[in-house]
C-alpha cells in the first residue's frame, strides 16, 4: 500500500481534531473582534532564514570573540522582537463583520460582503483576507476607517452554502513573521434549485398549459348547461320541463369552479424525485413571475399564499431552496 494512502487517515484525523480545537478557541460569530485569543503569530519562511542567519552571526561572535559580530547579532535580535510586536499590532483590534450573502442558482458564484474596520487612530497595512476556494484581497485601513469588501465564491448544491473559515493574515512590516487567524463568520448563502422544465404535466393543470388550477370540478354550485341523460344520474337533475315538451331526456350539469389562482403544489408531481420536483416548481415560479401572474406555493409543512413581485418570488425560491435542508451550523 502506498505511503500516501497510509498517511491520509492520520491527516484526516488531525484536521478534525484541529478543527474542533479551533472552533472552541475561535467560535462562530456575526461580528468578530481580533484579540490575543484569536490571533496566532509565527516566523515566516523569511523569518526562519533570518533567525538562522542571526544564530550564525552569534556563533561567529562567540567563536572569535568578535564584538562587532555580537553587536550585529543583538541588533538583529532587537529588530526581530520589534517586528513581532508590530506584526501582531497590525491585526489586533480589527473587527470583521458579516454583512450579507447573495442568493444564487447552482453553478453560479455567490457574492459575500464583509465589513472590515477599526476604532483605533492608527493605520493598518497589508491586510490579506481570503477563503480557501475563493478570491483573496489585500487592503490598507486608515485611522478609524471601515471598509466594505466583496468576495465571490462558486456554489454547487441547493440549500445553505457556508464558505468555511475566512483567513485573515498580515506579514507587515518586514515579512519576517506571519500573524493570522481563521474566522468562522455567521454567513451563509441560499442556493436555489436549478430551474428545469421536466415536461411533466401537473395534476389538475389548466388546459392553457399555465399550470394553474382553473378547470371545472363536478359539484352542485353553479349551473353550467345540459347534457344527455346517463344511467345513474340523479333524478333531481333531470330536465323534466324539456322532457314534457317532447325533448330528449337530459340532465342539468353543475360545476364548482376551482380558484383561478395558480399554485405551485408539491403534490402535483408525485412521479418525480425530490430534486427534480423542486427544479420543476422553480421553473414554473420564474415563468409565472415573468408573466406577472400571482401564484402561491404548497410544500409539505408550509404554504405561501398567492402573490406576485420580486419579494414574493424570493420567498418562494427560498422556501424551495431550504426544503429539507438544515440551517448552517446544525
BELQUI-V247643 format. One record per residue. N is the residue number from 0. RES is the residue in one letter. SS is DSSP state (@ for helix, = for strand, . for the rest). PSI is psi in degrees with one decimal (* if undefined). BURIAL is + if it has 9 or more other C-alpha atoms within 8 Angstrom, else -. Layout:
# BELQUI-V247643
n: {N & N}
res: {RES & RES}
ss: {SS & SS}
psi: {PSI & PSI}
burial: {BURIAL & BURIAL}
This chain:
# BELQUI-V247643
n: {0 & 1 & 2 & 3 & 4 & 5 & 6 & 7 & 8 & 9 & 10 & 11 & 12 & 13 & 14 & 15 & 16 & 17 & 18 & 19 & 20 & 21 & 22 & 23 & 24 & 25 & 26 & 27 & 28 & 29 & 30 & 31 & 32 & 33 & 34 & 35 & 36 & 37 & 38 & 39 & 40 & 41 & 42 & 43 & 44 & 45 & 46 & 47 & 48 & 49 & 50 & 51 & 52 & 53 & 54 & 55 & 56 & 57 & 58 & 59 & 60 & 61 & 62 & 63 & 64 & 65 & 66 & 67 & 68 & 69 & 70 & 71 & 72 & 73 & 74 & 75 & 76 & 77 & 78 & 79 & 80 & 81 & 82 & 83 & 84 & 85 & 86 & 87 & 88 & 89 & 90 & 91 & 92 & 93 & 94 & 95 & 96 & 97 & 98 & 99 & 100 & 101 & 102 & 103 & 104 & 105 & 106 & 107 & 108 & 109 & 110 & 111 & 112 & 113 & 114 & 115 & 116 & 117 & 118 & 119 & 120 & 121 & 122 & 123 & 124 & 125 & 126 & 127 & 128 & 129 & 130 & 131 & 132 & 133 & 134 & 135 & 136 & 137 & 138 & 139 & 140 & 141 & 142 & 143 & 144 & 145 & 146 & 147 & 148 & 149 & 150 & 151 & 152 & 153 & 154 & 155 & 156 & 157 & 158 & 159 & 160 & 161 & 162 & 163 & 164 & 165 & 166 & 167 & 168 & 169 & 170 & 171 & 172 & 173 & 174 & 175 & 176 & 177 & 178 & 179 & 180 & 181 & 182 & 183 & 184 & 185 & 186 & 187 & 188 & 189 & 190 & 191 & 192 & 193 & 194 & 195 & 196 & 197 & 198 & 199 & 200 & 201 & 202 & 203 & 204 & 205 & 206 & 207 & 208 & 209 & 210 & 211 & 212 & 213 & 214 & 215 & 216 & 217 & 218 & 219 & 220 & 221 & 222 & 223 & 224 & 225 & 226 & 227 & 228 & 229 & 230 & 231 & 232 & 233 & 234 & 235 & 236 & 237 & 238 & 239 & 240 & 241 & 242 & 243 & 244 & 245 & 246 & 247 & 248 & 249 & 250 & 251 & 252 & 253 & 254 & 255 & 256 & 257 & 258 & 259 & 260 & 261 & 262 & 263 & 264 & 265 & 266 & 267 & 268 & 269 & 270 & 271 & 272 & 273 & 274 & 275 & 276 & 277 & 278 & 279 & 280 & 281 & 282 & 283 & 284 & 285 & 286 & 287 & 288 & 289 & 290 & 291 & 292 & 293 & 294 & 295 & 296 & 297 & 298 & 299 & 300 & 301 & 302 & 303 & 304 & 305 & 306 & 307 & 308 & 309 & 310 & 311 & 312 & 313 & 314 & 315 & 316 & 317 & 318 & 319 & 320 & 321 & 322 & 323 & 324 & 325 & 326 & 327 & 328 & 329}
res: {X & X & X & X & X & X & X & X & X & X & X & X & X & X & X & X & X & X & X & X & X & X & X & X & X & X & X & X & X & X & X & X & X & X & X & X & X & X & X & X & X & X & X & X & X & X & X & X & X & X & X & X & X & X & X & X & X & X & X & X & X & X & X & X & X & X & X & X & X & X & X & X & X & X & X & X & X & X & X & X & X & X & X & X & X & X & X & X & X & X & X & X & X & X & X & X & X & X & X & X & X & X & X & X & X & X & X & X & X & X & X & X & X & X & X & X & X & X & X & X & X & X & X & X & X & X & X & X & X & X & X & X & X & X & X & X & X & X & X & X & X & X & X & X & X & X & X & X & X & X & X & X & X & X & X & X & X & X & X & X & X & X & X & X & X & X & X & X & X & X & X & X & X & X & X & X & X & X & X & X & X & X & X & X & X & X & X & X & X & X & X & X & X & X & X & X & X & X & X & X & X & X & X & X & X & X & X & X & X & X & X & X & X & X & X & X & X & X & X & X & X & X & X & X & X & X & X & X & X & X & X & X & X & X & X & X & X & X & X & X & X & X & X & X & X & X & X & X & X & X & X & X & X & X & X & X & X & X & X & X & X & X & X & X & X & X & X & X & X & X & X & X & X & X & X & X & X & X & X & X & X & X & X & X & X & X & X & X & X & X & X & X & X & X & X & X & X & X & X & X & X & X & X & X & X & X & X & X & X & X & X & X & X & X & X & X & X & X & X & X & X & X & X & X & X & X & X & X & X & X}
ss: {. & . & @ & @ & @ & @ & @ & @ & @ & @ & @ & @ & @ & @ & @ & @ & @ & @ & @ & @ & @ & @ & @ & @ & @ & . & . & . & = & . & = & = & = & . & . & . & . & . & . & = & = & = & = & . & @ & @ & @ & @ & @ & @ & @ & @ & @ & @ & @ & @ & @ & @ & @ & @ & @ & @ & @ & @ & . & . & @ & @ & @ & @ & @ & @ & @ & @ & @ & @ & @ & @ & @ & @ & @ & @ & @ & @ & @ & @ & @ & @ & @ & @ & @ & . & . & . & = & = & = & = & = & = & = & . & . & = & = & . & . & . & = & = & = & = & = & = & = & = & = & . & . & . & . & . & . & = & = & = & = & = & = & = & = & . & . & . & . & = & = & = & = & = & = & . & . & . & . & = & = & = & = & = & = & = & = & = & . & . & . & . & = & = & = & = & . & . & . & = & = & = & = & = & . & . & . & . & . & . & = & = & = & = & = & = & = & . & = & . & . & = & = & = & = & = & . & . & . & . & . & . & . & . & . & . & . & . & . & . & . & . & . & . & . & . & . & . & . & = & = & = & = & = & = & = & = & = & = & = & = & = & . & . & . & . & . & . & @ & @ & @ & = & . & @ & @ & @ & @ & @ & . & . & . & . & . & = & = & = & = & = & = & = & = & . & . & . & . & = & = & = & = & @ & @ & @ & @ & . & . & . & . & @ & @ & @ & @ & @ & @ & @ & @ & @ & @ & @ & @ & @ & @ & @ & @ & @ & . & . & . & . & = & = & = & = & = & . & . & = & = & = & = & = & = & . & . & @ & @ & @ & @ & @ & @ & @ & @ & @ & @ & @ & @ & . & . & . & . & . & . & . & . & .}
psi: {134.0 & 150.8 & -35.1 & -37.9 & -35.3 & -33.6 & -19.8 & -45.6 & -35.0 & -41.1 & -40.6 & -44.6 & -39.4 & -41.6 & -42.7 & -43.1 & -42.8 & -39.0 & -41.3 & -42.2 & -41.4 & -37.4 & -35.5 & -34.5 & -31.6 & 72.7 & 166.1 & 147.0 & 158.8 & -38.8 & 125.7 & 130.0 & 128.1 & 119.9 & -174.4 & -23.1 & -28.7 & -16.1 & 144.4 & 145.2 & 128.6 & 158.7 & 142.0 & -179.3 & -40.9 & -35.4 & -36.8 & -41.2 & -38.0 & -44.0 & -37.8 & -41.9 & -41.2 & -43.2 & -39.4 & -43.6 & -39.6 & -40.3 & -37.4 & -43.0 & -40.1 & -42.1 & -40.5 & 3.0 & 49.2 & 115.2 & -33.8 & -40.7 & -40.8 & -45.3 & -43.2 & -43.0 & -45.5 & -34.5 & -44.7 & -37.0 & -41.7 & -40.6 & -39.5 & -43.4 & -42.8 & -38.7 & -37.6 & -48.2 & -43.3 & -37.7 & -42.4 & -45.1 & -22.3 & -25.5 & -31.5 & 133.2 & -7.5 & 151.9 & 139.2 & 123.1 & 132.6 & 127.8 & -60.9 & 161.9 & 130.3 & 135.7 & 138.7 & 175.8 & 157.6 & 140.3 & -12.9 & 178.0 & 127.0 & 142.4 & 120.5 & 131.0 & 131.3 & 153.3 & 118.4 & 128.3 & 174.9 & 157.9 & -11.4 & 153.1 & 57.7 & 156.2 & 154.7 & 140.6 & 151.0 & 51.9 & 123.7 & 128.5 & 135.7 & 153.0 & 155.1 & -41.6 & 19.4 & -158.3 & 160.7 & 155.1 & 136.2 & 128.4 & 159.5 & 144.1 & 133.1 & 173.3 & 124.0 & 13.3 & 147.4 & 137.4 & 137.8 & 125.4 & 146.9 & 136.1 & 146.2 & 132.6 & 141.4 & 142.4 & 155.8 & -42.0 & 153.5 & 148.5 & -150.6 & 136.8 & 114.2 & 126.6 & -3.3 & -166.6 & 141.0 & 128.7 & 123.0 & 124.0 & 162.9 & 144.2 & 12.4 & 143.0 & -22.1 & -8.1 & 7.5 & -24.0 & 154.4 & 117.0 & 129.5 & 168.8 & 154.9 & 119.3 & 129.7 & 90.2 & 143.0 & 76.9 & 123.7 & 144.9 & 147.5 & 127.1 & 114.5 & 161.4 & 152.5 & 118.4 & 130.2 & 129.3 & 110.8 & -13.6 & 0.1 & 129.0 & 135.4 & 146.1 & 127.9 & 18.6 & 154.4 & 156.5 & -18.1 & 2.3 & 5.9 & -16.3 & -6.0 & 158.2 & 92.8 & 14.4 & 146.7 & 144.9 & 140.0 & 137.9 & -160.8 & 40.1 & -55.1 & 132.4 & 129.1 & -15.7 & -162.9 & 155.7 & 164.4 & 143.4 & 137.8 & 139.1 & 130.7 & -14.9 & 147.3 & 136.6 & -22.1 & -23.1 & -0.8 & 136.5 & 83.4 & -34.3 & -41.1 & -39.0 & -37.4 & -27.1 & 6.8 & 6.9 & 165.9 & 158.5 & 121.9 & 158.0 & 143.0 & 138.3 & 130.9 & 149.8 & 143.0 & 108.5 & 133.8 & 157.7 & 140.8 & 2.4 & 136.3 & 141.5 & 135.3 & 103.6 & 124.5 & -36.2 & -5.5 & -11.1 & 63.2 & -19.8 & -1.8 & 146.4 & 165.3 & -53.6 & -36.9 & -38.9 & -42.6 & -38.4 & -39.1 & -45.0 & -37.5 & -42.5 & -45.1 & -38.8 & -44.6 & -38.6 & -46.3 & -31.8 & -40.0 & -33.9 & -2.5 & 41.4 & 130.3 & 141.3 & 155.9 & 177.2 & 131.3 & 114.8 & 155.9 & 115.0 & -5.9 & 150.1 & 135.9 & 124.5 & 152.9 & 136.3 & -177.6 & 169.8 & 164.2 & -39.9 & -40.7 & -41.4 & -42.2 & -40.3 & -40.8 & -48.2 & -36.3 & -41.7 & -40.0 & -39.6 & -38.2 & 9.3 & 119.4 & 38.9 & 133.0 & 151.5 & 151.4 & 137.3 & -11.2 & *}
burial: {- & - & - & - & - & + & - & - & - & - & - & - & - & - & - & - & - & - & - & - & - & + & + & - & - & + & + & + & - & + & + & + & - & + & - & - & - & + & + & - & + & - & + & + & - & + & + & + & - & + & - & - & - & + & + & - & + & + & - & + & + & + & - & - & - & + & - & - & + & + & - & + & + & - & - & + & + & - & - & + & - & - & + & + & - & + & + & + & - & + & + & + & + & + & + & + & + & + & + & - & + & + & + & + & + & + & - & + & + & + & + & + & + & + & + & + & + & + & + & - & - & - & - & + & + & + & + & + & + & + & + & - & - & + & + & + & - & - & - & + & + & - & + & + & + & + & - & - & - & - & + & + & + & + & + & - & - & + & + & + & + & - & + & - & + & + & + & + & + & + & + & + & - & - & + & + & + & + & + & + & + & + & + & + & + & - & + & + & + & + & + & + & + & + & + & + & + & - & - & - & - & - & - & + & + & + & - & - & - & - & + & + & + & + & + & - & - & - & - & - & - & - & + & - & - & - & - & - & + & - & - & - & + & - & - & - & + & + & + & - & - & + & + & - & - & - & - & - & + & + & + & + & + & + & + & + & - & + & - & - & + & + & + & + & + & + & - & + & + & - & - & - & - & - & - & + & + & + & + & + & + & + & + & + & + & + & - & + & + & - & - & - & + & + & + & + & + & + & - & - & - & - & - & - & - & + & - & + & - & - & - & + & + & - & - & + & + & + & - & + & + & + & - & - & - & - & - & - & - & -}
